[in-house]
Amino acid sequence: MRIVVLGAGGIGGFVAAILARAGNDVAVVARGPHLDAIRERGLHVRGSLGEFTARVPASDRLAELGTFDLALASFKAHQWAPWLDQLAPAARAGLAIATLQNGVPFWFARTPPLESVDPGGEIGALFPDAQSIGAVVHTSGRIVAPGSIEQTGSTRYLFGDPAGGAGDRVRALCAIFVAAGLGAEPDPDIRATVWLKLVNNAGLNPVSAMRRMTVRAMLDDAAARAEIRALMLEAIAVGRAIGAVGEVDVDARIEKMRGVADVKTSMLQDREAGRELESEPILGALIELADRAGVPVPLARAAYAALGATC
């Protein structure tokens, strides 16, 4: 399987380097000084699987790298627009895509598409379910310098078919990840797993960005923890209303979060760097699905408005 990683940031760069080190045919699409460094010196990784440098073909144009069987979308889920022109010819030729992104993915609701994540349904038109793989990532990473990635936390990846189950392509991808040393598993209900990850993101990310606090600092602060819990409860209510999840023990999820590394959420990293926040795939999609289901989400709306005013 020939794989291209779209966006070689903290997650994508780590995955690309690990897969390349294991001898897989993998390339990356990147840009700017990060691309220049990858071309000149390779991808340097320091993390739970060691410290090493992997050489990978890299370009800012997908077409220059050839043809691929699978693309791993590791850019943020609100950044699809600049990729569509590059992806369209490959998608029409049969390229499959796996969404290694936070928030609600484009394939989650197709009829009608979610305007918050797939305006006009352009992404979904390129990638039907047969060419899509859902994913949930349990790791953290960041670019510490051009061409250099620091990874922390778990190396667990869950993959599944959007309509349910885990077909041959999913199992082949899991096998490649496992052989490279990553903890990949097929997930027959990736929709539920995506929503449960959204529950965490809907609480942690907005509060961290608004309060400028790391994960453990928030969970040790009574007021911040209460805000996180309330946002998570709204996300759970929406998930139950749309049939994505059943009963969820929010306090057990919060307690489990206490065991993760004391990292900055991706939304806090973006806010500190002055980048556009991933509010749409996390809060915008939550609100849009809440409206469809008739579920009130006043706290999510307030956080969405606050982040839009302060990013």
C-alpha positions in Angstrom: 0.0 0.0 0.0 1.4 3.4 -1.0 0.5 6.0 1.6 0.7 9.8 1.5 0.4 11.9 4.6 -1.3 15.2 4.1 0.1 17.7 6.6 3.3 16.5 8.3 2.6 18.3 11.6 2.8 16.8 15.1 0.6 13.8 14.3 1.1 13.4 10.6 4.9 13.9 10.7 5.2 11.4 13.5 3.1 8.8 11.7 5.0 9.3 8.4 8.4 9.0 10.1 7.4 5.8 12.0 6.0 4.2 8.8 9.0 5.2 6.8 11.4 3.8 9.4 9.5 0.4 9.1 10.2 0.4 5.4 6.8 1.4 4.1 6.3 3.4 0.9 5.2 6.7 2.4 5.5 10.4 1.3 4.4 13.7 2.8 2.8 16.8 1.6 4.0 19.8 3.6 4.9 23.4 3.1 7.2 26.3 4.0 10.3 25.9 6.2 9.0 22.6 7.5 9.0 21.2 4.0 12.5 22.6 3.3 13.9 20.9 6.4 12.3 17.6 5.6 13.7 17.6 2.1 17.2 18.6 3.3 17.5 16.6 6.5 14.5 14.2 6.8 11.9 14.0 9.5 13.4 14.0 13.0 11.3 12.4 15.7 11.6 12.3 19.5 9.0 10.4 21.4 7.7 7.2 23.0 9.2 5.0 20.2 12.6 6.5 20.4 14.6 9.3 18.7 15.5 8.9 15.0 15.4 10.6 11.6 13.5 9.2 8.6 14.0 10.2 5.0 10.7 10.6 3.2 9.8 12.0 -0.3 8.2 15.4 0.3 6.5 18.1 -1.7 3.9 20.9 -1.4 2.1 19.4 -4.4 0.5 15.9 -4.2 0.8 15.4 -8.0 4.6 15.7 -7.8 4.8 12.7 -5.5 3.0 10.3 -7.8 -0.1 8.1 -7.2 -1.2 6.6 -3.9 -3.6 4.0 -2.6 -4.4 5.9 0.6 -4.0 9.4 2.0 -3.9 10.2 5.7 -5.5 13.5 6.4 -3.6 14.9 9.4 -4.2 18.6 8.8 -6.9 20.2 11.0 -10.5 19.5 10.0 -11.2 23.2 9.3 -8.4 23.3 6.7 -9.9 21.2 3.9 -10.5 24.0 1.4 -6.9 24.5 0.2 -6.5 20.7 -0.3 -9.5 20.1 -2.5 -8.0 21.1 -5.8 -5.0 18.8 -5.2 -7.1 15.9 -4.0 -9.8 16.0 -6.7 -7.9 14.2 -9.5 -6.6 11.6 -7.1 -10.0 11.0 -5.5 -11.6 10.5 -8.9 -8.8 8.0 -9.7 -9.8 6.0 -6.6 -7.6 7.4 -3.8 -9.0 6.5 -0.4 -8.6 8.8 2.6 -8.4 8.3 6.4 -9.4 11.3 8.6 -6.8 11.6 11.5 -8.5 14.7 12.7 -10.2 16.1 15.8 -13.9 17.0 15.7 -16.7 15.7 13.5 -15.4 14.4 10.1 -17.1 15.2 6.8 -18.4 11.6 6.4 -20.3 11.7 9.7 -23.5 13.3 8.2 -23.8 13.3 4.4 -27.5 14.0 3.8 -27.5 16.9 4.1 -23.8 17.6 4.6 -22.6 19.6 7.7 -21.9 23.1 6.6 -19.6 23.5 9.5 -17.2 20.8 8.2 -18.2 20.2 4.6 -19.7 23.4 3.0 -21.7 22.5 0.0 -20.7 18.8 0.4 -17.6 19.2 -1.7 -15.4 16.8 0.4 -18.1 14.2 0.6 -18.6 14.3 -3.2 -14.9 13.4 -3.7 -14.8 10.8 -1.0 -17.8 8.5 -0.7 -17.9 6.0 2.1 -16.3 3.4 -0.1 -13.2 5.7 -0.3 -13.3 6.9 3.3 -11.8 5.5 6.6 -12.8 6.9 9.9 -10.1 7.3 12.6 -9.5 8.3 16.1 -6.0 9.3 17.3 -4.8 8.9 20.9 -1.4 10.6 20.8 -0.1 14.2 21.0 2.6 15.8 19.0 4.1 19.2 18.0 6.6 20.6 15.6 9.4 21.9 17.8 11.5 23.2 14.9 11.2 22.8 11.1 11.6 19.1 10.3 11.5 18.1 14.0 8.6 16.5 15.8 8.1 15.8 19.5 5.5 13.1 20.3 4.0 12.4 23.7 1.4 10.1 25.2 -0.2 6.9 23.7 0.4 5.6 20.2 -3.1 4.2 19.8 -5.0 4.5 16.5 -8.5 3.3 15.8 -9.8 2.8 12.3 -13.2 1.8 10.9 -15.5 2.1 8.0 -17.9 5.1 8.2 -21.0 3.0 7.7 -19.9 0.5 10.4 -17.6 -2.5 10.4 -13.9 -2.8 9.5 -13.3 -4.0 6.0 -10.2 -5.3 4.2 -8.7 -1.8 3.6 -9.1 -0.9 7.3 -7.5 -4.2 8.4 -4.6 -3.8 6.0 -4.0 -0.3 7.3 -4.1 -1.5 10.9 -1.6 -4.3 10.0 0.8 -1.7 8.5 0.6 0.5 11.6 1.1 -2.5 14.0 4.1 -3.8 12.1 5.6 -0.3 12.4 5.2 -0.3 16.2 1.9 1.7 16.5 -1.1 0.4 18.5 -3.6 0.3 15.7 -7.0 -1.5 16.0 -10.0 -2.0 13.7 -13.1 -0.4 15.2 -16.5 -1.7 14.0 -18.3 1.3 15.4 -16.0 4.2 14.5 -19.0 6.7 14.7 -19.4 6.1 18.4 -15.6 6.3 19.0 -15.4 9.6 17.0 -18.3 11.0 19.1 -16.7 10.0 22.4 -13.5 11.7 21.4 -15.6 14.7 20.4 -17.1 14.7 23.9 -13.6 15.1 25.3 -12.6 17.7 22.8 -15.7 19.7 23.3 -14.9 20.1 26.9 -11.1 20.3 27.0 -10.3 22.4 23.9 -12.6 25.4 24.3 -11.8 25.7 28.0 -8.1 25.4 27.5 -8.1 28.1 24.8 -10.3 30.5 26.8 -8.4 30.0 30.1 -5.0 29.4 28.5 -4.4 26.3 30.7 -2.9 22.9 30.1 -5.0 19.7 30.5 -3.9 18.8 34.0 -4.0 22.4 35.2 -7.6 22.6 34.1 -8.6 19.3 35.7 -7.0 20.4 39.0 -9.0 23.7 38.9 -12.5 23.3 40.3 -14.0 26.0 38.1 -12.3 24.9 34.9 -13.2 21.3 35.6 -16.9 22.3 36.1 -16.9 24.1 32.7 -15.4 21.1 31.0 -17.9 18.7 32.6 -20.9 20.9 31.6 -19.7 21.1 27.9 -19.1 17.3 27.8 -22.7 16.7 29.1 -24.1 18.8 26.3 -22.0 16.8 23.7 -23.2 13.5 25.3 -26.9 14.7 25.1 -26.5 15.4 21.3 -24.7 12.2 20.7 -27.5 10.2 22.4 -30.2 12.2 20.4 -28.6 11.4 17.1 -28.0 7.7 18.0 -24.2 7.9 18.0 -23.7 6.9 21.6 -25.7 5.5 24.6 -25.2 6.2 28.2 -21.8 7.8 29.0 -20.2 8.2 32.4 -18.8 11.7 32.2 -17.1 11.6 35.6 -15.3 8.4 34.7 -14.1 10.1 31.4 -12.8 13.1 33.4 -11.0 10.9 35.8 -9.4 9.0 33.0 -8.2 12.3 31.5 -6.2 12.9 34.7 -3.9 10.1 33.6 -2.8 11.8 30.4 0.3 13.9 30.0 0.0 17.5 31.0 -0.1 18.8 27.5 -1.5 21.9 25.7 -4.6 21.0 23.7 -4.3 21.6 19.9 -6.7 24.5 20.2 -4.6 26.2 22.9 -1.5 25.7 20.8 -3.2 27.3 17.8 -4.4 30.2 19.9 -1.0 30.9 21.3 0.5 30.8 17.8 -2.2 33.1 16.4 -3.6 30.5 14.1 -7.2 29.9 13.1 -8.9 27.7 15.8 -10.6 24.4 15.0 -13.9 25.7 16.4 -16.0 24.6 13.4 -15.3 20.8 13.5 -15.5 20.7 17.3 -18.1 23.2 18.4 -19.7 24.3 15.1 -20.6 20.7 14.1 -21.8 20.0 17.6 -24.1 23.0 17.4 -25.3 22.1 13.9 -26.1 18.5 14.9 -27.8 19.8 18.1 -30.1 22.0 16.0 -31.0 19.1 13.8 -31.9 17.0 16.8 -33.6 19.8 18.8 -31.1 19.6 21.7 -30.3 22.8 23.5 -26.5 23.5 23.9 -26.2 27.0 25.4 -22.7 26.4 26.8 -21.4 25.2 23.5 -22.9 28.2 21.8 -21.4 30.6 24.3 -17.9 29.0 23.9 -18.2 29.1 20.1 -19.0 32.8 20.3 -16.3 33.5 22.8 -13.6 31.8 20.7 -14.7 33.5 17.6 -14.3 36.9 19.4 -11.0 36.1 20.9 -9.0 33.9 18.5 
